[in-house]
């Protein structure tokens, strides 16, 4: 059972890293479930504080993943309509079969929202670019957290691997 849980944990860690780039998989949350699988192995006890803190971080990053593109839109002069367009574009990009819909959606949503608000293509393009930068920042943040969780997983596993032999 221990080997199964470790293998499951490793698979979840890899899936969490992939989830940093794939919109259908919540990367850091998946990586956290890998840490939880490691917790249930015999000989490796992760503290409740450790599990709660890493879960809170994973949930926080998950929520930020939906907020950061809207913040990027606002920072680059976007309006409320642009932020709404970014969010709608993100949701539509997630459910459409368009490859890269998750990238194109927020950009087009912000562009359409800004065009509805002020009909100025230059300002709309600037806000849409802010949305794209927000998406890139969000992806990078998820990737970093997933890599940190992988490092924690390896560290905790290596602390106790001698007891398994």
Backbone torsions as a table, in degrees:
resi	resn	phi	psi	omega
1	UNK	NA	-35.1	-178.8
2	UNK	-62.9	-45.3	-179.4
3	UNK	-63.6	-40.3	177.6
4	UNK	-59.3	-45.0	-179.4
5	UNK	-66.6	-37.9	178.1
6	UNK	-66.8	-44.8	178.8
7	UNK	-63.3	-42.1	176.5
8	UNK	-60.0	-44.1	178.8
9	UNK	-61.0	-43.7	178.8
10	UNK	-62.9	-44.1	178.7
11	UNK	-61.8	-40.7	178.4
12	UNK	-67.1	-35.1	176.7
13	UNK	-63.8	-46.9	179.1
14	UNK	-63.5	-43.0	178.2
15	UNK	-62.9	-35.9	177.4
16	UNK	-64.9	-39.3	177.0
17	UNK	-65.7	-44.1	177.1
18	UNK	-62.7	-36.3	179.6
19	UNK	-65.7	-15.9	174.9
20	UNK	-66.4	-25.6	-178.2
21	UNK	-108.9	-26.5	-179.5
22	UNK	-94.0	125.7	-173.2
23	UNK	-70.8	-19.0	-175.9
24	UNK	-84.8	-9.4	-178.8
25	UNK	-116.8	121.5	177.2
26	UNK	-74.9	96.5	-171.7
27	UNK	-49.0	-66.8	-177.4
28	UNK	-61.3	-35.0	178.1
29	UNK	-66.3	-38.8	177.2
30	UNK	-65.6	-41.8	176.5
31	UNK	-62.4	-38.0	178.5
32	UNK	-63.1	-38.9	177.5
33	UNK	-62.8	-32.3	173.7
34	UNK	-63.2	-40.2	174.9
35	UNK	-64.1	-38.6	179.2
36	UNK	-65.3	-40.0	176.3
37	UNK	-60.4	-41.2	178.2
38	UNK	-63.8	-36.2	179.1
39	UNK	-59.3	-35.2	-176.6
40	UNK	-82.7	-2.2	175.6
41	UNK	-76.1	152.2	179.7
42	UNK	-73.1	134.9	177.4
43	UNK	92.9	-15.8	177.9
44	UNK	-117.7	109.4	177.9
45	UNK	-115.8	113.5	174.2
46	UNK	-88.3	138.3	-177.5
47	UNK	-67.3	153.9	177.5
48	UNK	-60.7	-39.2	178.3
49	UNK	-60.5	-45.4	179.0
50	UNK	-59.0	-47.4	-179.0
51	UNK	-65.3	-40.3	-179.3
52	UNK	-68.3	-44.7	-179.1
53	UNK	-62.9	-45.7	179.9
54	UNK	-66.1	-33.9	175.9
55	UNK	-66.6	-43.7	179.5
56	UNK	-61.2	-42.3	178.0
57	UNK	-62.5	-45.1	-179.0
58	UNK	-62.8	-42.7	178.6
59	UNK	-67.2	-40.7	178.0
60	UNK	-60.1	-44.8	178.9
61	UNK	-65.6	-38.3	178.4
62	UNK	-60.5	-44.9	179.0
63	UNK	-67.7	-44.0	179.2
64	UNK	-59.7	-30.2	-179.7
65	UNK	-58.4	-28.6	178.9
66	UNK	-93.2	-17.1	-176.1
67	UNK	-96.0	-36.9	-173.1
68	UNK	-57.6	-43.9	177.7
69	UNK	-59.5	-36.6	177.4
70	UNK	-67.6	-37.8	177.3
71	UNK	-64.5	-41.4	177.2
72	UNK	-59.4	-40.1	178.0
73	UNK	-61.6	-46.2	-178.2
74	UNK	-65.2	-40.5	-179.3
75	UNK	-63.0	-28.9	-179.3
76	UNK	-97.5	27.0	173.1
77	UNK	87.5	14.6	179.9
78	UNK	-74.2	157.9	179.7
79	UNK	-100.0	-180.0	176.6
80	UNK	-60.6	-39.0	178.4
81	UNK	-64.0	-36.1	177.0
82	UNK	-66.3	-39.8	177.9
83	UNK	-67.6	-39.6	176.8
84	UNK	-64.3	-42.6	177.1
85	UNK	-61.3	-39.0	177.4
86	UNK	-61.0	-47.1	-179.0
87	UNK	-65.5	-45.1	177.8
88	UNK	-63.4	-41.2	177.8
89	UNK	-62.2	-37.1	177.5
90	UNK	-64.4	-45.8	179.7
91	UNK	-64.8	-45.1	179.1
92	UNK	-65.0	-39.9	177.3
93	UNK	-61.8	-31.9	178.3
94	UNK	-70.0	-37.6	-173.1
95	UNK	-95.5	-7.6	178.4
96	UNK	-89.5	151.7	-179.8
97	UNK	-80.6	8.2	-179.3
98	UNK	-67.9	126.7	176.2
99	UNK	-62.8	138.8	-177.4
100	UNK	68.1	20.1	177.8
101	UNK	-59.8	-30.6	179.3
102	UNK	-68.2	-25.0	178.6
103	UNK	-90.9	-45.4	-176.6
104	UNK	-71.4	-37.5	-176.5
105	UNK	-55.1	-55.5	-179.8
106	UNK	-61.7	-36.6	179.2
107	UNK	-63.4	-50.8	-179.2
108	UNK	-66.9	-39.2	178.4
109	UNK	-60.6	-44.5	178.1
110	UNK	-64.7	-41.6	179.4
111	UNK	-60.7	-47.7	179.6
112	UNK	-64.7	-44.9	179.4
113	UNK	-59.3	-42.6	179.4
114	UNK	-69.7	-37.1	178.6
115	UNK	-65.9	-36.4	176.7
116	UNK	-66.5	-39.0	-176.1
117	UNK	-71.1	-48.9	-173.6
118	UNK	-135.0	-3.3	175.0
119	UNK	55.0	39.0	177.6
120	UNK	-120.7	108.3	-173.4
121	UNK	-62.8	-35.9	-179.4
122	UNK	-65.4	-47.0	178.3
123	UNK	-67.8	-36.4	179.2
124	UNK	-65.3	-41.4	179.2
125	UNK	-66.1	-39.2	178.9
126	UNK	-63.1	-44.1	179.0
127	UNK	-66.3	-38.6	178.3
128	UNK	-65.4	-38.2	176.3
129	UNK	-64.0	-39.3	175.5
130	UNK	-60.6	-38.1	176.7
131	UNK	-63.1	-43.7	179.3
132	UNK	-63.6	-43.5	177.0
133	UNK	-61.6	-38.2	176.4
134	UNK	-62.1	-40.2	177.8
135	UNK	-63.8	-44.7	179.6
136	UNK	-62.7	-43.1	179.0
137	UNK	-62.1	-42.0	179.5
138	UNK	-63.6	-43.1	178.7
139	UNK	-63.6	-43.6	179.2
140	UNK	-62.3	-42.7	179.4
141	UNK	-61.9	-44.9	178.2
142	UNK	-62.0	-41.4	-179.5
143	UNK	-63.4	-45.0	-179.8
144	UNK	-60.8	-45.3	-179.9
145	UNK	-64.0	-42.2	179.1
146	UNK	-63.4	-38.3	177.7
147	UNK	-67.9	-40.3	177.2
148	UNK	-62.3	-43.2	178.4
149	UNK	-63.4	-37.2	175.9
150	UNK	-63.1	-42.8	177.8
151	UNK	-61.9	-41.5	177.0
152	UNK	-64.1	-41.1	178.3
153	UNK	-59.3	-49.0	-179.4
154	UNK	-64.1	-41.7	-179.7
155	UNK	-62.7	-46.8	-179.5
156	UNK	-66.5	-38.2	179.0
157	UNK	-66.5	-41.8	-177.6
158	UNK	-71.4	-26.1	176.7
159	UNK	-63.3	-31.5	-172.6
160	UNK	-115.1	6.0	-175.5
161	UNK	-69.4	-26.5	179.8
162	UNK	-66.0	-30.2	-178.7
163	UNK	-74.0	-10.7	-178.8
164	UNK	-88.3	-12.0	-175.1
165	UNK	-99.4	NA	NA
